[in-house]
Amino acid sequence: MYDVIIAGGGPAGLTAGIYAARANMKTLLVRSAFKTSLITTTDLIENYPGFPEGIGGFELVERFTQQARRFGLEIVDDDISSVEKTLVQGLDGWQVNTPSAQYQALSVIISTGTEYAHLDVPGEVEFTGRGVSYCATCDGPFYRDGKVAVVGGGDTAVQEALYLTRFASSVTIVHRRDRLRATGVLQDKAFSNERISFAWNSVVEEIVGDSAVKALRLRDLNDPGKETTLNVDGVFILTGTIPNTSEFRGIVAMDTGGYIIVDPHMKTSAPGLFACGDCIAKLLRQVVTACGDGATASFAAYEYVSGLKGTSYAGLPKAEHEKRGEDHD
């Protein structure tokens, strides 16, 4: 039996694990064996404090993992199939089910993150892995001296487009607006890079090819009757993300996009269930905000579990802490 089970092994989940393990909570982190944190596919993170030269997403997550393990966090690689209410040693708790095991805890922190959104256009499914990709860091080296397109205009799309210029001879950013949504510093880098060009006010209607991608059929949003063909060897679809929350649908309240609704303490609508990171409804999805969410969720889970057990920090009776006048920092 665990005090808390954390679902997800990205920055939010690992930060929650660090805080929970340091608080002497018996903690298990279940990370997907198939869906890795999207941050691990990011080549360079320049806005996480403490790394003035930037750091790769995979390396940053590895550092988080090592730090969490040092405090005693248990980690298993498995995929959660369902979560259900149960009694844990006579207390209200939760059972987390995976294909290979069942785990019980008094609380659960959901930090399952997001996955890349799809365009849902003809050719996308057929050519996935044969010219259609969702990760420039993973597949960029395959397009050395080739022509590629990046669909999207946010930070991730522009960052990945810049990364692709290391390999491709040309990178065309296809964006449905007439300006980028990316932060100013990324825009400046993109506009000054001679290998990057833009297809403004354009959407992909079809991905065309034979044994692999050969071209994109684009529609001009300013002139819907106008279509153009963009010859490319590959296309990277980076139009946004969707939350990995389907296993929790019907258990916790979500918004129309499937993001979990939480209060400022990362509490969901279900007692004992907390959520943090990119899978929650919030304004900004960045590594630094995910870490803050994770720390908050962990402390809120600790308070909740302490209330169930009638104990407080370090397992001492609440009355003993009150008599000593101690806080929980």
N, C-alpha and C positions, 0 to 999 in steps of 0.2 A: 504494500500500500504506500502511495506517495502523498506528500503534502500537495504537490503541484506537478502537473504534466504540462509541458510546453509543446505545442504543435507548430513546428517550423524551425528551420535552422539558419535563418538569415540574421542580419544585424539586430532586429527587434527581439527575436527569440533568444539569441545568444546573450544579449545584454540582460534580458529577463533571467536567463539561467545563471549568469554571473551574480546578480543581486540575490537571487533565491538561494543559491548554494552558499554564498557568504553569510546569509542569515540563518544558516543551519537548517534550512528546509530540505526535506528529502525530495529531490527533484529529478525528474526524467525529461529529457528532450527527445522528441520523436521527429526526425527530419526525413523528408521524402527520399526514397531510394532512386526516384526517377526525375523529379522536378527539383532542380537545384535553385538556390536563391538567384534571382536575376542579377544581383549585384556582382556575382562571380563571373558574369560574362562581360563586365565593363572593363575596358582596357585601362583607363586612367580616371581616378577620382581626384579632382583638384580642390574640392570645397569641403573636405572633411578635416576638421581642425586637428592640428598636430603634425601634419605631413605637408610641409611647405613645397616640396617638390612633387606632391601627388603620390598616389599609391594605387596599385591594381586592385580591382574588386576581389579577385580570388585570394590574393595575399592578405587583404584586410580581414576577410571572413576567416581565414586560417588563423590569424592572430587572435581574433575573438574566440575561436574554438579552443585554442591552446590555453588561453586565459581562463575560460570557463571550466575546462577539465582540471586545471590546477586547483580550483576551489571545490572539486569533487562532483561536478555535474556529470550525471550519467547520460550517455547519448546512444540512441539506437537508430539504425537506418531502416525505416519501414514506412508504409503508407497508410494513413488513417482512413478507414472505410466508413466508420460511424462513431457517434458519441451518444451515450444514453445515461439517464439518471440511474443511480443505484445507491444502496446503503454501504458505507465503508466503515466497518467496525462500529456499527450502530449510528453513524453520523451520515447526514446527507452528503452524497458525493457523486462522482461521475465515472463511468466506465468508457475507456477509449479502446475501440476495437480496430485491429489491423488484420491482414490476411493470415498472419502467423502467430498472433498473441492477443491477449486481453490485459489491459492495465487499468488499475483503479487509483483514483486520487480524490482528495477533498476539493481540489480546484483545478481548473484548466485555463491555460493562457493560449489563446489562438493567435498565432503569428505566421500564418501560412502564405502571406505575400500575394503576389500577382503573377500572371503569365502574359505573354505578348498577345495583343489583339490581332485578329485576322481581317483581311479585306473582304473575304467571302465573294471572290470574283472567279469567273471561269479560268482554269489553269493553275490556281493557287495550290489546291490539294495535289493535282496531278504532278506538278513540278517541284513540290517540297522535297528538298534534298538533291534536286537536279537543277538548281539555279534559283530556287526560292529559299530564302533564309530569314531568320529572325535574330541572328546574332553575328555581327560583323567580326567580333573578336574570335569567334569559333571558326568562321568560314572565310574570312577575308583573304588569307594567304592563297586560297584556291583561285583567286582572280588576278594573279600577278599579270600586269600589262593588259588586262581586260577592261571592258566597259561595264560599269554597274550603275544601278539606280538605287536610291534610298527613298522610301515613301514615308513622309512625315516631316514635321517642322519644329518639334520640341527639342528639349535638351538632349535626350537620348539619340534622336535621329541625327542631329547635327554632330554630336560627339562621335557617333559611329561613322558618319560620312568622312569626318576628318581622319579617323583611324584608317579608313579604306584607301585614302590617298597614298598610304605607304606602299600599296600594292597595285591598285588599279591605275590605268592610264587616264581614266576620266570617271568622275562621279557626278551623276545628275540627281539633285534633290527634287523630288516631285511633291508639291505641297498644294493643298486645296485652297489656300489663301494667297494673298499677294505680299505677304511678309511672314517672316519666321516667328515662332513663339519662343524660341530658345533665348537664353539669357544673353545680354549684350556682348560679353567677352567671347562666347562661342560664335555669335553672329559675326563679329569682327574677324575671327579666325577663318570662318567659312568664306566670307566675301573676299578676303585677301588671298585665298588659296587658288592658284591658277588651274588646278585640276578639278575644281568644283564649279558646276553650272546649275541652273535652276529651271524647272518647269513650273511656273506659277499658275495659280488658279486651275489646277489640273487634278483629275482623279483617274485612277487606273480602272479601265473597263474590262480588260482581259489581259492575261499573261499568255503569250504565244510562244510556241516552240515545237520541236519534234522529240528528239531524245533528251533535250535539255532546253532551257529558256533561250529564246532568240530575240524577243522584243516585247514591249509593252504597248498596248493600245490605250491611248490617253484621250479623255474627253475634256474639252475646254469649258469650264463653268461659266465663263463670260459669254460663250457662244456655244450652247449645248449641241448644236448641230455640227460643230467642228470637231473632228477627230484627227489625231496625229499618231504616228508610229515612232516609238523610240527604240532603236536597236541597242540591245544590251546582252551581256553574257550572264548577268545575274541581277536579282532584285532583292533588296533587304527591306522587309516590311517592319516599320518601327512607328506605328501610328498610335501607340498607347498600350494600355494594359487592362486586363480584367482580373478581378479578385479570385483567388483559390478558396472559395468559401462554400462550395456546393454541399460538402458534408455537414455543414452546420445550418443549412436552410431549414426553416421550421422550428429551430431550436432557439435561435437568437434573432432579434429584430435586425433587418437590413434595409438599406435604401433601394431605390429602383435599379441601381447598377450592381447590386449584390454585395456592396461594401457593408461591413458590420457597423452598426450604430453603437457608440460608446459614450459614456459621460466623461468628465475631465479626469476621473480616476481609472479610466479604461474598463469600467464595469459595463457589461452587456445587459440585456434585458433578462438574462437567466442568472439566478444567484449562483455564485461559484464559478461562473464563466467570465473570463476577461479577454480582451483582444487588444492588439497593438500592431504598429507597423503599417505597411502598405495595404493591408487587407481591411483597414477601417475607413470609415467616411471622414475625410479631413481635407484640409486645404493643400498641404505641402507633403509630398512623398519623396523624402531624401534620407540618406543613411543617418544623418545627424538627428533628424526628427524620429526616425524609427528607434534609435537607441534611447532617446528620451521617453518615448512611449513604452519601451520594454522595461525601463527602470520603474516607471510609474505603475505599470501593470503588476510587476513583481511585488512591489511594496503593498499594493492594494490586495493582492492575493494573500500575502503574509498576514495582513490585518484580518482578512476574512477567515483564514484557517485558524488564526489565534483565537478568534471569537468562537469558532466551533469547538475548539479544544479547551477553551477556558484558560489559555496561556498567552503569554506575550513573547517578546523577543528573547531568543535563546532558550525558549521552552520554560521559563520561570513562570509561576502563577502570576496572574495580573495583580492580585493584591500585594504580592511581594514587591513588584516594581513600583506600585503606587506608594507603598510604605517607604521605599528608598528615594522616591521622587525622581526616578530616572526617566530619561526619554529613550527613544528607539533609534537614535542616529548611530 
